[in-house]
Amino acid sequence: MKKFISHSGKAVAIYQPNIDTDQIAPKKFLLWIQRAGFAEALFAERRFEPDGTPKSDFILNQPRYEGSSILLTGKNFGCGSSREHAPWALEDFGFKVIIASSFADIFYNNCFKIGLLPIVLDEEKVAELVKKSETLEDYSPTINLEHQTVSDEHGFSSNFQIDEFRKFCLINGLDDIGLTLQSEAKITEFEKSRLNWTVVV
């Protein structure tokens, strides 16, 4: 997992409440078992016509927002089923940060497992960011994880809260496997000693 210390990127708003995981990654894509390639799945039923033609009125298909890496969205984002494919699709599409006033718990937890940063801000602050993304060309806020701030060049600045352990993992690029490998020497030592008392005579 890549380290996350700070990020500046273009913001795009899909500012609606209760966007569920079936919208984010529709169920027809759940047969895939690898994480790669899920960019195609992201909001597929909203992005594409049945024949695969992109819908020009969907915001992620608009040239102005091409390359966006910060998603601004509504409360209770990621509700519905607990599928890990939803954060996979967002991350594979290129998003690094999601900002909302609240998230569904399981979705929120799944984001951290792949290095995607979900940030909770007050609804009024989210709405302010959304307005800027809609009115300012190439609006690109900066997220500083070390200082836990969201800011821009137009006077916006806000702190956000994050669990210290999750912050540590993101800054050091540690997913569950990476955390386990930090104890590799002890694991190896245990495995060697285990051989001594598991030998069948």
ROSE-4610 file (N, C-alpha, C; in Angstrom, 1 decimal, always signed):
// ROSE-4610
residu = [M/M/M/K/K/K/K/K/K/F/F/F/I/I/I/S/S/S/H/H/H/S/S/S/G/G/G/K/K/K/A/A/A/V/V/V/A/A/A/I/I/I/Y/Y/Y/Q/Q/Q/P/P/P/N/N/N/I/I/I/D/D/D/T/T/T/D/D/D/Q/Q/Q/I/I/I/A/A/A/P/P/P/K/K/K/K/K/K/F/F/F/L/L/L/L/L/L/W/W/W/I/I/I/Q/Q/Q/R/R/R/A/A/A/G/G/G/F/F/F/A/A/A/E/E/E/A/A/A/L/L/L/F/F/F/A/A/A/E/E/E/R/R/R/R/R/R/F/F/F/E/E/E/P/P/P/D/D/D/G/G/G/T/T/T/P/P/P/K/K/K/S/S/S/D/D/D/F/F/F/I/I/I/L/L/L/N/N/N/Q/Q/Q/P/P/P/R/R/R/Y/Y/Y/E/E/E/G/G/G/S/S/S/S/S/S/I/I/I/L/L/L/L/L/L/T/T/T/G/G/G/K/K/K/N/N/N/F/F/F/G/G/G/C/C/C/G/G/G/S/S/S/S/S/S/R/R/R/E/E/E/H/H/H/A/A/A/P/P/P/W/W/W/A/A/A/L/L/L/E/E/E/D/D/D/F/F/F/G/G/G/F/F/F/K/K/K/V/V/V/I/I/I/I/I/I/A/A/A/S/S/S/S/S/S/F/F/F/A/A/A/D/D/D/I/I/I/F/F/F/Y/Y/Y/N/N/N/N/N/N/C/C/C/F/F/F/K/K/K/I/I/I/G/G/G/L/L/L/L/L/L/P/P/P/I/I/I/V/V/V/L/L/L/D/D/D/E/E/E/E/E/E/K/K/K/V/V/V/A/A/A/E/E/E/L/L/L/V/V/V/K/K/K/K/K/K/S/S/S/E/E/E/T/T/T/L/L/L/E/E/E/D/D/D/Y/Y/Y/S/S/S/P/P/P/T/T/T/I/I/I/N/N/N/L/L/L/E/E/E/H/H/H/Q/Q/Q/T/T/T/V/V/V/S/S/S/D/D/D/E/E/E/H/H/H/G/G/G/F/F/F/S/S/S/S/S/S/N/N/N/F/F/F/Q/Q/Q/I/I/I/D/D/D/E/E/E/F/F/F/R/R/R/K/K/K/F/F/F/C/C/C/L/L/L/I/I/I/N/N/N/G/G/G/L/L/L/D/D/D/D/D/D/I/I/I/G/G/G/L/L/L/T/T/T/L/L/L/Q/Q/Q/S/S/S/E/E/E/A/A/A/K/K/K/I/I/I/T/T/T/E/E/E/F/F/F/E/E/E/K/K/K/S/S/S/R/R/R/L/L/L/N/N/N/W/W/W/T/T/T/V/V/V/V/V/V/V/V/V]
num = [1/1/1/2/2/2/3/3/3/4/4/4/5/5/5/6/6/6/7/7/7/8/8/8/9/9/9/10/10/10/11/11/11/12/12/12/13/13/13/14/14/14/15/15/15/16/16/16/17/17/17/18/18/18/19/19/19/20/20/20/21/21/21/22/22/22/23/23/23/24/24/24/25/25/25/26/26/26/27/27/27/28/28/28/29/29/29/30/30/30/31/31/31/32/32/32/33/33/33/34/34/34/35/35/35/36/36/36/37/37/37/38/38/38/39/39/39/40/40/40/41/41/41/42/42/42/43/43/43/44/44/44/45/45/45/46/46/46/47/47/47/48/48/48/49/49/49/50/50/50/51/51/51/52/52/52/53/53/53/54/54/54/55/55/55/56/56/56/57/57/57/58/58/58/59/59/59/60/60/60/61/61/61/62/62/62/63/63/63/64/64/64/65/65/65/66/66/66/67/67/67/68/68/68/69/69/69/70/70/70/71/71/71/72/72/72/73/73/73/74/74/74/75/75/75/76/76/76/77/77/77/78/78/78/79/79/79/80/80/80/81/81/81/82/82/82/83/83/83/84/84/84/85/85/85/86/86/86/87/87/87/88/88/88/89/89/89/90/90/90/91/91/91/92/92/92/93/93/93/94/94/94/95/95/95/96/96/96/97/97/97/98/98/98/99/99/99/100/100/100/101/101/101/102/102/102/103/103/103/104/104/104/105/105/105/106/106/106/107/107/107/108/108/108/109/109/109/110/110/110/111/111/111/112/112/112/113/113/113/114/114/114/115/115/115/116/116/116/117/117/117/118/118/118/119/119/119/120/120/120/121/121/121/122/122/122/123/123/123/124/124/124/125/125/125/126/126/126/127/127/127/128/128/128/129/129/129/130/130/130/131/131/131/132/132/132/133/133/133/134/134/134/135/135/135/136/136/136/137/137/137/138/138/138/139/139/139/140/140/140/141/141/141/142/142/142/143/143/143/144/144/144/145/145/145/146/146/146/147/147/147/148/148/148/149/149/149/150/150/150/151/151/151/152/152/152/153/153/153/154/154/154/155/155/155/156/156/156/157/157/157/158/158/158/159/159/159/160/160/160/161/161/161/162/162/162/163/163/163/164/164/164/165/165/165/166/166/166/167/167/167/168/168/168/169/169/169/170/170/170/171/171/171/172/172/172/173/173/173/174/174/174/175/175/175/176/176/176/177/177/177/178/178/178/179/179/179/180/180/180/181/181/181/182/182/182/183/183/183/184/184/184/185/185/185/186/186/186/187/187/187/188/188/188/189/189/189/190/190/190/191/191/191/192/192/192/193/193/193/194/194/194/195/195/195/196/196/196/197/197/197/198/198/198/199/199/199/200/200/200/201/201/201]
x = [+0.8/+0.0/+0.9/+0.6/+1.3/+1.1/+2.2/+2.1/+1.2/+0.5/-0.4/+0.0/+0.7/+1.1/+0.3/+0.3/-0.5/-0.9/-2.0/-2.5/-3.2/-2.8/-3.5/-4.1/-5.3/-5.9/-7.2/-7.7/-8.9/-10.1/-11.1/-12.2/-13.5/-14.3/-15.5/-16.6/-17.8/-18.9/-20.0/-20.3/-21.6/-22.3/-23.0/-23.4/-24.9/-25.0/-26.3/-26.2/-27.2/-27.2/-27.4/-27.0/-27.3/-26.9/-25.8/-25.3/-24.8/-25.4/-25.1/-24.0/-23.6/-22.5/-22.9/-24.2/-24.7/-24.6/-24.7/-24.5/-23.0/-22.2/-20.7/-20.1/-20.5/-20.0/-21.1/-21.9/-23.1/-22.7/-23.8/-23.6/-23.0/-23.3/-22.8/-21.3/-20.6/-19.1/-18.5/-19.4/-18.9/-18.3/-18.4/-17.8/-16.3/-15.8/-14.4/-13.7/-12.6/-11.9/-10.7/-10.1/-9.0/-9.4/-8.5/-8.8/-8.6/-7.8/-7.5/-8.7/-8.8/-9.9/-11.2/-11.3/-12.7/-13.0/-12.1/-12.5/-13.7/-13.8/-14.9/-16.2/-16.2/-17.4/-17.9/-17.1/-17.5/-18.7/-19.8/-21.0/-21.4/-21.2/-21.4/-22.8/-23.8/-25.1/-25.5/-24.8/-25.0/-24.1/-22.9/-22.0/-22.3/-22.9/-23.0/-24.4/-24.7/-25.9/-25.8/-26.9/-26.9/-25.9/-25.7/-24.7/-23.3/-23.0/-21.7/-21.3/-22.2/-21.9/-21.9/-20.9/-20.9/-22.0/-22.6/-23.7/-23.1/-23.3/-22.6/-23.0/-24.2/-24.7/-24.2/-23.5/-23.0/-21.6/-21.5/-20.4/-19.0/-18.8/-17.5/-17.1/-18.1/-17.9/-17.6/-17.7/-17.5/-16.0/-15.5/-14.0/-13.5/-14.3/-13.8/-13.3/-13.9/-13.6/-12.7/-12.2/-11.3/-10.0/-9.7/-8.5/-8.8/-10.0/-10.3/-9.9/-9.3/-8.9/-9.5/-10.3/-11.0/-12.5/-13.2/-14.7/-15.4/-16.3/-17.1/-18.5/-19.1/-20.3/-21.2/-22.4/-23.4/-23.3/-24.1/-24.0/-24.4/-23.9/-24.2/-23.6/-22.5/-21.9/-21.5/-21.7/-21.3/-22.2/-23.5/-24.4/-24.8/-25.6/-26.0/-25.2/-24.9/-24.1/-22.7/-22.0/-20.6/-19.6/-19.9/-18.9/-17.7/-16.5/-15.2/-15.0/-15.8/-15.6/-15.9/-16.7/-17.0/-15.8/-15.0/-13.8/-12.8/-12.7/-11.8/-12.1/-13.3/-13.7/-13.3/-13.5/-13.1/-11.6/-10.9/-9.4/-8.9/-9.4/-8.9/-9.2/-10.3/-10.7/-9.7/-9.1/-8.1/-8.3/-9.4/-9.7/-8.7/-8.3/-7.4/-8.1/-9.1/-9.8/-11.3/-12.1/-13.5/-13.9/-14.7/-15.1/-16.6/-17.1/-18.6/-18.8/-20.1/-20.4/-20.6/-20.8/-20.8/-20.7/-20.2/-20.1/-20.7/-21.1/-21.5/-20.3/-20.4/-19.3/-18.4/-19.0/-18.2/-17.5/-18.1/-17.5/-16.3/-16.5/-15.5/-14.3/-14.5/-13.4/-12.7/-13.4/-12.8/-11.9/-12.2/-11.4/-10.0/-9.8/-8.5/-7.6/-8.3/-7.5/-6.8/-7.2/-6.5/-5.9/-5.8/-5.1/-6.0/-7.3/-8.2/-8.6/-8.5/-8.8/-10.2/-11.1/-12.4/-12.3/-12.8/-12.7/-14.1/-14.4/-15.7/-15.5/-16.4/-16.4/-17.9/-18.1/-19.5/-20.2/-21.5/-22.2/-22.0/-21.9/-21.8/-20.4/-19.4/-18.1/-18.0/-18.7/-18.8/-19.5/-20.6/-21.3/-20.5/-19.7/-18.8/-17.8/-17.2/-16.3/-17.0/-18.2/-18.9/-19.2/-19.6/-19.8/-18.6/-17.4/-16.2/-15.9/-16.1/-15.8/-16.7/-17.8/-18.8/-18.6/-17.9/-17.8/-16.4/-15.4/-14.0/-13.4/-12.8/-12.2/-11.0/-10.9/-9.8/-9.6/-10.7/-10.6/-9.9/-8.8/-7.9/-7.5/-8.3/-7.9/-6.7/-6.1/-5.0/-5.4/-5.1/-5.3/-3.9/-3.7/-2.5/-2.8/-2.5/-2.8/-2.0/-0.8/+0.0/-0.6/-1.1/-1.7/-3.2/-3.8/-5.2/-6.0/-5.6/-6.3/-6.7/-7.8/-8.3/-8.2/-7.5/-7.4/-7.3/-7.5/-7.3/-6.7/-6.5/-5.9/-6.9/-8.1/-9.2/-9.8/-9.0/-9.4/-10.0/-10.2/-10.8/-9.8/-10.1/-9.2/-10.1/-9.9/-10.7/-9.8/-9.9/-9.3/-10.3/-9.8/-10.6/-10.1/-10.9/-10.5/-10.2/-9.3/-9.0/-8.3/-8.7/-8.1/-6.6/-5.8/-4.4/-3.8/-4.3/-3.8/-4.0/-5.2/-5.4/-4.5/-4.3/-3.4/-2.0/-1.5/-0.2/-0.1/-1.1/-1.0/-1.0/-1.8/-1.8/-0.4/+0.1/+1.3/+2.5/+2.4/+3.5/+3.2/+2.1/+1.7/+1.5/+0.9/+0.8/-0.7/-0.9/-2.2/-2.1/-3.1/-3.1/-1.8/-1.5/-0.3/+1.0/+1.1/+2.2/+2.4/+1.3/+1.4/+1.9/+1.4/+1.8/+3.3/+3.8/+5.2/+6.1/+5.6/+6.4/+6.9/+6.2/+6.6/+7.2/+7.7/+8.2/+9.3/+10.2/+11.3/+10.7/+9.8/+9.2/+8.4/+7.7/+7.0/+7.9/+9.0/+10.0/+10.6/+10.9/+11.4/+10.4/+9.1/+8.1/+8.0/+8.0/+7.9/+9.0/+10.2/+11.4/+11.2/+10.8/+10.7/+9.5/+8.5/+7.3/+7.7/+8.7/+9.1/+9.6/+10.2/+10.8/+9.7/+8.6/+7.6/+6.4/+6.5/+5.4/+5.9/+7.2/+7.7/+7.1/+6.5/+5.9/+7.0/+7.1/+8.1/+7.5]
y = [-1.2/+0.0/+1.2/+2.2/+3.5/+4.3/+5.0/+5.9/+7.1/+7.6/+8.8/+9.8/+10.9/+11.9/+13.2/+13.6/+14.7/+14.5/+15.2/+15.1/+16.3/+16.8/+17.9/+17.4/+17.6/+17.1/+17.7/+17.5/+18.1/+17.4/+18.3/+17.8/+17.7/+16.7/+16.6/+16.2/+16.7/+16.5/+15.7/+14.6/+13.8/+14.0/+15.1/+15.6/+15.1/+13.9/+13.3/+12.5/+12.4/+11.6/+10.1/+9.2/+7.8/+7.1/+7.5/+6.8/+5.4/+4.3/+3.0/+2.3/+1.2/+0.5/-0.2/-0.4/-1.0/+0.1/+1.3/+2.4/+2.5/+2.5/+2.7/+1.5/+0.3/-0.9/-1.9/-1.8/-2.6/-4.1/-4.9/-6.3/-7.1/-6.7/-7.6/-7.7/-6.8/-6.8/-7.6/-8.1/-8.8/-10.1/-10.6/-11.9/-11.8/-10.6/-10.4/-10.6/-11.3/-11.6/-10.8/-10.2/-9.4/-7.9/-7.1/-5.7/-4.8/-5.3/-4.4/-4.4/-3.3/-3.3/-2.8/-2.4/-2.0/-0.6/+0.2/+1.5/+1.5/+0.5/+0.3/+0.1/-0.4/-0.7/+0.6/+1.6/+2.7/+3.4/+3.5/+4.1/+3.7/+2.5/+2.0/+2.2/+2.0/+2.2/+3.6/+4.5/+6.0/+6.6/+6.0/+6.5/+6.1/+4.9/+4.3/+3.9/+4.1/+3.5/+2.0/+1.3/-0.2/-0.7/+0.1/-0.4/+0.0/+0.6/+1.0/+2.4/+3.1/+4.5/+5.4/+6.2/+7.1/+8.1/+8.3/+9.3/+10.7/+11.6/+12.9/+13.8/+13.5/+14.3/+13.9/+12.7/+12.3/+12.9/+13.4/+14.4/+13.8/+12.5/+11.9/+11.7/+11.9/+11.8/+13.2/+14.2/+15.6/+15.9/+16.4/+16.7/+17.6/+18.5/+19.4/+18.7/+17.5/+16.8/+15.6/+15.5/+14.4/+14.4/+13.3/+13.2/+13.6/+13.8/+14.1/+13.0/+13.4/+12.5/+12.7/+13.7/+14.0/+14.0/+13.1/+13.0/+13.7/+14.7/+15.3/+14.8/+14.3/+13.6/+13.8/+13.2/+13.5/+12.5/+12.8/+12.0/+10.5/+9.7/+8.2/+7.6/+8.1/+7.5/+6.1/+5.2/+3.8/+3.0/+3.4/+2.5/+1.3/+0.4/-0.7/-1.9/-2.8/-4.0/-3.7/-4.6/-4.4/-4.7/-4.8/-5.2/-4.3/-5.0/-4.3/-3.7/-4.2/-3.8/-2.3/-1.7/-0.3/+0.6/+0.5/+1.3/+0.9/-0.4/-0.8/+0.0/+0.1/+0.8/+2.3/+2.9/+4.3/+4.5/+3.6/+3.7/+3.4/+2.4/+2.1/+3.2/+3.9/+5.0/+6.2/+6.3/+7.3/+8.2/+7.9/+8.7/+8.4/+9.4/+9.2/+9.6/+10.5/+11.1/+11.1/+10.8/+11.1/+11.9/+13.0/+13.9/+13.9/+13.6/+13.6/+14.0/+14.2/+14.5/+13.3/+12.1/+10.8/+9.7/+8.5/+7.4/+6.2/+5.2/+3.9/+3.2/+2.6/+2.1/+1.1/+0.1/-0.9/-0.3/+0.5/+1.1/+2.0/+2.7/+3.6/+2.8/+1.7/+0.8/+0.2/-0.2/-0.8/+0.1/+1.4/+2.4/+2.4/+2.4/+2.4/+1.2/+0.1/-1.2/-1.1/-0.1/+0.0/+1.4/+2.1/+3.4/+4.6/+4.4/+5.4/+6.2/+7.5/+8.3/+8.9/+8.4/+9.0/+10.1/+11.3/+12.4/+12.9/+13.0/+13.5/+15.0/+15.8/+17.2/+17.6/+18.7/+19.2/+19.4/+19.2/+19.4/+20.7/+21.8/+23.1/+23.3/+22.6/+22.7/+21.9/+20.7/+19.9/+20.7/+21.3/+22.1/+23.3/+23.9/+24.9/+24.4/+23.2/+22.6/+22.3/+21.7/+21.4/+22.6/+23.7/+24.9/+25.4/+25.3/+25.7/+24.8/+23.5/+22.6/+22.8/+23.4/+23.6/+25.0/+25.9/+27.3/+27.6/+26.9/+27.3/+26.2/+26.6/+25.7/+25.0/+23.7/+22.9/+23.1/+23.2/+23.4/+22.2/+22.5/+21.5/+21.7/+21.2/+21.4/+20.5/+20.8/+20.0/+19.3/+18.1/+17.3/+17.0/+17.4/+17.1/+16.2/+14.9/+13.9/+14.1/+14.5/+14.7/+15.8/+16.9/+17.9/+17.8/+16.9/+16.6/+17.8/+18.4/+19.6/+19.4/+20.1/+20.2/+21.7/+22.2/+23.6/+23.8/+25.1/+25.5/+26.9/+27.4/+28.7/+29.8/+29.5/+30.5/+30.8/+30.5/+30.8/+29.7/+28.5/+27.4/+26.7/+26.4/+25.5/+24.9/+23.6/+22.9/+21.7/+21.4/+20.2/+19.0/+17.8/+16.7/+15.7/+14.8/+13.8/+12.5/+11.7/+10.4/+9.6/+8.3/+7.4/+7.4/+7.5/+7.6/+6.3/+5.2/+3.9/+3.9/+4.3/+4.4/+5.4/+6.6/+7.6/+7.0/+6.3/+5.7/+4.8/+3.9/+3.0/+3.6/+4.7/+5.4/+6.1/+6.8/+7.5/+6.6/+5.4/+4.4/+3.4/+3.5/+2.6/+1.2/+1.0/-0.4/-0.9/-1.9/-2.5/-3.7/-4.6/-5.7/-6.6/-6.9/-7.7/-7.0/-5.7/-4.9/-4.9/-4.7/-4.7/-6.0/-7.1/-8.5/-8.7/-8.2/-8.3/-7.5/-6.5/-5.8/-6.8/-7.8/-8.8/-10.1/-9.9/-11.1/-11.8/-11.1/-11.8/-12.6/-12.1/-12.8/-14.0/-13.9/-15.0/-16.1/-15.7/-16.7/-17.4/-16.7/-17.3/-18.3/-17.9/-18.7/-20.0/-19.9/-21.0/-22.0/-21.5/-22.4/-23.1/-22.4/-23.0/-24.0/-23.7/-24.6/-26.0/-26.0/-27.3/-28.2/-27.6/-28.4/-29.1/-28.5/-29.2/-29.7/-29.7/-30.4/-31.6/-32.0/-33.2/-34.4/-35.2/-36.5/-37.6/-38.2/-39.2/-40.6]
z = [+0.0/+0.0/+0.0/-0.8/-0.9/+0.3/+0.7/+1.8/+1.5/+2.4/+2.2/+3.3/+2.9/+3.8/+3.5/+2.2/+1.8/+0.3/-0.1/-1.4/-1.9/-3.1/-3.7/-5.0/-5.3/-6.5/-6.8/-8.1/-8.5/-7.8/-7.4/-6.7/-7.6/-7.4/-8.2/-7.2/-7.4/-6.4/-7.0/-6.3/-6.5/-5.2/-5.1/-3.8/-3.5/-3.1/-2.8/-1.6/-0.7/+0.4/+0.1/+0.9/+0.9/-0.4/-1.0/-2.2/-1.7/-2.2/-1.6/-2.5/-1.9/-2.6/-3.9/-4.1/-5.4/-6.5/-6.1/-7.1/-7.4/-6.4/-6.5/-7.3/-7.0/-7.7/-7.9/-9.0/-9.2/-9.1/-8.7/-8.3/-9.5/-10.7/-11.8/-11.9/-11.2/-11.2/-10.0/-9.2/-8.0/-8.2/-9.4/-9.8/-9.9/-10.1/-10.2/-8.9/-8.8/-7.6/-7.4/-8.5/-8.4/-8.2/-7.6/-7.3/-8.6/-9.5/-10.7/-11.6/-12.3/-13.4/-12.9/-11.6/-11.1/-11.5/-12.1/-12.6/-13.5/-14.3/-15.2/-14.4/-13.2/-12.5/-11.8/-11.5/-10.7/-11.3/-10.6/-11.0/-12.4/-12.7/-14.1/-14.6/-13.8/-14.3/-14.4/-13.8/-13.9/-15.0/-15.2/-16.2/-17.6/-17.8/-19.1/-19.5/-20.8/-21.4/-21.4/-21.6/-21.7/-22.7/-23.8/-24.8/-24.5/-23.4/-23.0/-23.4/-24.0/-24.4/-23.1/-22.9/-21.8/-21.8/-20.7/-20.6/-20.4/-21.3/-21.3/-20.1/-19.5/-18.5/-17.1/-17.0/-15.7/-15.5/-14.3/-14.0/-14.2/-14.0/-14.2/-15.6/-16.5/-18.0/-18.6/-17.8/-18.3/-18.3/-19.4/-19.5/-18.4/-17.9/-16.9/-15.6/-15.4/-14.1/-14.4/-15.6/-15.9/-15.0/-14.5/-13.6/-12.1/-11.8/-10.4/-9.4/-8.3/-7.3/-5.9/-5.8/-4.5/-4.8/-4.1/-4.3/-3.1/-3.5/-2.5/-2.6/-1.5/-1.6/-0.4/-0.4/+0.7/+1.8/+2.8/+4.1/+3.8/+4.7/+4.7/+3.4/+2.9/+1.7/+2.0/+1.0/+1.1/+1.9/+2.1/+2.8/+1.9/+2.5/+1.7/+2.1/+1.1/+1.4/+1.7/+2.3/+2.8/+1.8/+0.5/-0.5/-0.6/-0.6/-0.6/-2.0/-3.0/-4.4/-4.5/-3.7/-3.8/-3.6/-2.5/-2.4/-3.4/-3.8/-4.9/-6.1/-6.5/-7.7/-7.6/-6.5/-6.3/-6.4/-5.8/-5.8/-7.2/-7.8/-9.2/-10.2/-10.0/-10.9/-10.7/-9.5/-9.3/-8.1/-7.4/-6.2/-5.0/-4.3/-3.2/-1.9/-2.0/-0.8/-1.1/-0.1/-0.2/+1.0/+0.7/+1.8/+1.9/+3.1/+3.3/+4.7/+5.1/+6.5/+7.3/+6.6/+7.3/+6.3/+6.8/+6.0/+6.7/+5.9/+6.4/+7.1/+8.2/+9.0/+8.2/+7.6/+7.0/+5.8/+5.0/+3.9/+4.4/+5.4/+6.0/+6.4/+7.0/+7.5/+6.3/+5.3/+4.1/+3.3/+3.3/+2.7/+3.2/+4.5/+5.1/+4.7/+4.5/+4.2/+2.8/+2.0/+0.7/+0.5/+1.5/+1.4/+0.9/+0.9/+0.5/+1.7/+1.7/+2.9/+2.9/+3.8/+4.0/+5.1/+4.7/+5.7/+6.0/+7.3/+7.8/+8.1/+7.5/+7.8/+8.1/+8.7/+8.9/+7.6/+7.5/+6.3/+5.6/+6.5/+5.9/+5.2/+5.7/+5.1/+3.8/+3.9/+2.6/+1.5/+1.9/+0.9/+0.4/+1.2/+0.7/-0.3/+0.0/-1.0/-2.3/-2.2/-3.3/-4.2/-3.6/-4.4/-5.1/-4.4/-5.1/-6.3/-6.1/-7.2/-8.4/-8.2/-9.3/-9.9/-9.2/-9.7/-10.1/-9.6/-9.8/-10.8/-11.8/-12.8/-12.1/-12.3/-11.7/-10.3/-9.5/-8.1/-7.4/-6.7/-6.2/-4.7/-3.8/-2.4/-2.0/-0.9/-0.4/+0.9/+1.0/+2.3/+2.9/+4.1/+4.8/+5.9/+5.8/+6.8/+8.1/+8.0/+9.2/+10.1/+9.5/+10.3/+10.4/+9.6/+9.6/+9.2/+8.0/+7.5/+6.1/+5.7/+4.4/+4.1/+3.0/+2.8/+1.3/+0.9/-0.5/-0.6/-1.8/-2.0/-2.0/-1.6/-1.6/-0.2/+0.8/+2.2/+3.0/+2.4/+3.1/+3.9/+5.2/+6.0/+7.1/+7.2/+8.3/+8.7/+10.0/+10.6/+10.5/+10.5/+10.5/+11.5/+12.0/+13.0/+12.3/+12.9/+12.4/+13.5/+13.6/+14.6/+14.4/+15.5/+15.4/+14.8/+15.0/+14.5/+12.9/+12.5/+11.0/+10.4/+11.0/+10.5/+10.4/+11.4/+11.4/+10.2/+10.0/+8.9/+7.5/+7.3/+6.1/+5.8/+6.8/+6.6/+6.3/+6.9/+6.7/+5.6/+5.0/+3.9/+4.3/+5.4/+6.0/+5.9/+5.1/+5.1/+6.1/+6.1/+7.1/+6.9/+5.6/+5.4/+5.8/+5.5/+5.9/+7.4/+8.1/+9.6/+10.1/+9.5/+9.9/+9.7/+8.5/+8.2/+9.0/+9.8/+10.7/+11.8/+12.0/+13.1/+12.4/+11.2/+10.5/+11.2/+11.9/+12.6/+13.8/+14.5/+15.6/+15.1/+13.9/+13.4/+12.9/+12.3/+11.9/+13.1/+14.2/+15.4/+16.0/+16.0/+16.5/+15.7/+14.4/+13.5/+13.7/+13.9/+14.2/+15.5/+16.5/+17.9/+17.8/+17.0/+17.0/+16.5/+15.6/+15.0/+16.1/+17.1/+18.2/+19.0/+19.2/+20.1/+19.3/+18.0/+17.2/+16.5/+16.7/+16.0/+16.6/+15.7/+16.1/+16.2/+17.4/+17.6/+17.3]
